[in-house]
């Protein structure tokens, strides 16, 4: 799943007041996440919670978007080892996974090669996207998905703008992440604070601001599923935005 695959340990993000905090650490979060997921990439796919989550996320995406097997070009951003990508692959023409963790990218591509899938149909690259024409060979995407990674981004507002850049006109961005608790309590243990700037999850207003700020239209935000992890109930949302034609 996302590079930020959200490990069983309860890794997630949070924080409504995270912006000042995020600026102070903006440079260190990408490096810390790359190191963390490099170290754990080999075990991510084997975790039952990851497998179950990938199944729920991919089923929701297949229900929410009209894939065309001969046409749809997908970016799985913060793809991790590719659990969601592999579930979507039969329904798409091409899937490009993008992740900051080389270990995750290597695991993704190893599994693709082992399945005999051609790189032009499915591959992952290590990149820290900035939203420039020279990136990803100038590719633009019908669909960009990002599952369980937004809470890892120092500025999810900036990241949304970058992802919107890579959409074709009429392209869709879907994000799955952890809902902010109404009681204001952190949903992710503080011990993950070095890789998660948003320990409290993300609210509908957080996501709406980011999506509309990136020029995306047709915003929607709703409950995708509830899961229990670390003894806590966790609610995951699915957010959508569409790039103007």
Residue pairs with C-beta under 8 A, 6 or more apart in sequence:
1 44
1 50
1 53
1 54
1 57
1 79
1 80
1 81
1 83
1 84
1 147
1 148
2 77
2 78
2 79
2 80
2 84
2 99
2 146
2 147
2 148
2 149
2 152
3 33
3 37
3 78
3 79
3 80
3 99
3 100
3 101
3 104
3 149
3 152
4 11
4 33
4 37
4 78
4 80
4 148
4 149
4 150
4 151
4 152
5 37
5 44
5 50
5 78
5 80
5 81
5 83
5 104
5 147
5 148
5 149
6 12
6 50
6 53
6 148
6 149
7 40
7 44
7 47
7 50
8 47
8 49
8 50
8 229
9 189
9 192
9 230
10 188
10 189
10 192
10 229
10 230
10 232
11 152
11 188
11 192
11 195
11 196
12 148
12 151
12 177
12 178
12 187
12 188
12 192
12 196
12 198
12 199
12 201
12 234
13 150
13 151
13 152
13 153
13 177
13 178
13 188
13 196
13 197
13 198
13 199
13 200
13 201
13 202
14 151
14 178
14 180
14 186
14 187
14 188
14 196
14 197
14 198
14 199
14 200
14 201
14 202
15 21
15 22
15 186
15 197
15 198
15 199
15 200
16 180
16 200
16 203
16 206
18 197
18 198
18 200
19 155
21 197
22 29
22 154
22 155
22 197
23 154
25 154
25 197
26 154
26 155
28 194
29 152
29 153
29 154
29 195
29 197
30 100
30 128
30 154
32 194
32 195
33 100
33 101
33 152
33 195
34 100
34 101
34 102
36 101
36 195
37 44
37 80
37 99
37 100
37 101
37 103
37 104
38 101
38 102
38 103
38 104
39 103
40 103
41 80
41 81
41 101
41 103
41 104
41 106
41 107
42 103
42 107
44 50
44 80
44 81
44 83
44 104
44 107
45 51
45 81
45 82
45 83
45 107
45 111
49 227
49 229
50 83
51 83
52 227
53 147
53 148
53 227
53 236
54 83
54 84
54 87
54 147
55 87
56 224
56 225
56 236
57 84
57 87
57 145
57 147
57 148
57 176
57 224
58 84
58 87
58 88
60 176
60 224
60 225
60 238
61 84
61 88
61 145
61 174
61 238
62 88
62 91
64 174
64 238
64 240
65 143
65 172
65 174
67 88
67 91
67 92
67 143
68 93
69 90
69 91
69 92
69 93
70 93
71 93
71 142
72 91
72 92
72 93
72 94
72 142
72 143
73 92
73 93
73 94
73 96
73 139
73 140
73 141
73 142
73 143
74 85
74 88
74 92
74 94
74 95
74 96
74 141
74 142
74 143
74 144
74 145
75 95
75 96
75 97
75 98
75 136
75 139
75 141
75 143
75 144
75 145
75 163
75 166
76 82
76 84
76 85
76 88
76 95
76 96
76 97
76 98
76 145
76 146
76 147
77 98
77 99
77 129
77 144
77 145
77 146
77 149
77 163
78 98
78 99
78 100
78 146
78 147
78 148
78 149
78 152
79 85
79 97
79 98
79 99
79 104
79 105
79 108
79 124
80 99
80 101
80 104
80 108
81 104
81 107
81 108
81 111
82 97
82 107
82 108
82 111
82 112
82 124
84 145
84 147
85 95
85 97
85 108
85 122
85 124
86 111
86 115
86 122
88 95
88 145
89 95
89 117
89 121
89 122
92 143
93 121
94 120
94 121
94 122
95 121
95 122
95 123
96 122
96 123
96 124
96 125
96 136
96 139
96 141
97 105
97 108
97 122
97 123
97 124
97 125
98 124
98 125
98 126
98 127
98 129
98 136
99 105
99 108
99 124
99 125
99 126
99 127
100 126
100 127
100 128
101 126
102 126
104 124
105 124
105 125
105 126
108 123
108 124
109 119
109 123
109 124
112 119
112 122
112 123
112 124
125 136
127 135
127 136
129 135
129 136
129 162
129 163
129 166
130 162
131 161
131 162
131 165
131 166
135 166
136 166
139 166
140 166
140 167
140 168
140 171
141 166
141 167
141 168
141 171
142 167
142 168
142 170
142 171
142 172
143 171
143 172
143 173
143 174
144 163
144 166
144 167
144 171
144 172
144 173
144 174
145 173
145 174
145 175
145 176
146 163
146 173
146 174
146 175
146 176
147 175
147 176
147 177
148 176
148 177
148 178
148 236
149 177
150 156
150 159
150 175
150 177
150 198
150 202
151 177
151 178
151 188
151 196
151 197
151 198
151 199
151 201
151 202
152 195
152 196
152 197
152 198
153 159
153 197
153 198
154 197
156 198
156 202
156 206
156 210
157 209
157 210
157 213
157 214
160 173
160 175
160 210
160 211
160 213
160 214
160 216
160 241
161 213
161 214
163 173
163 214
164 173
164 214
164 215
164 216
164 241
164 243
167 173
167 243
168 243
169 243
169 244
169 245
170 242
170 243
170 244
170 245
171 242
171 243
172 240
172 241
172 242
172 243
173 211
173 216
173 240
173 241
173 242
173 243
174 238
174 239
174 240
175 207
175 238
175 239
176 224
176 236
176 237
176 238
176 239
177 201
177 202
177 236
177 237
177 239
178 187
178 188
178 201
178 202
178 234
178 235
178 236
178 237
179 187
179 201
179 202
179 203
179 223
179 235
179 236
179 237
180 187
180 200
180 201
180 202
180 203
180 206
181 187
181 200
181 201
184 200
185 200
186 199
186 200
187 199
187 200
187 201
187 232
187 234
188 196
188 198
188 199
188 200
188 201
189 199
189 230
190 199
192 199
193 199
202 237
204 221
204 237
207 219
207 221
207 237
207 239
208 219
208 221
211 219
211 239
211 241
212 219
212 241
214 241
215 243
215 244
216 241
216 242
216 243
217 241
217 242
217 243
217 244
218 240
218 241
218 242
219 239
219 240
219 241
220 239
220 240
221 237
221 238
221 239
221 240
222 237
222 238
223 235
223 236
223 237
223 238
224 236
224 237
224 238
225 235
225 236
226 233
226 234
226 235
226 236
227 233
227 234
227 236
228 234
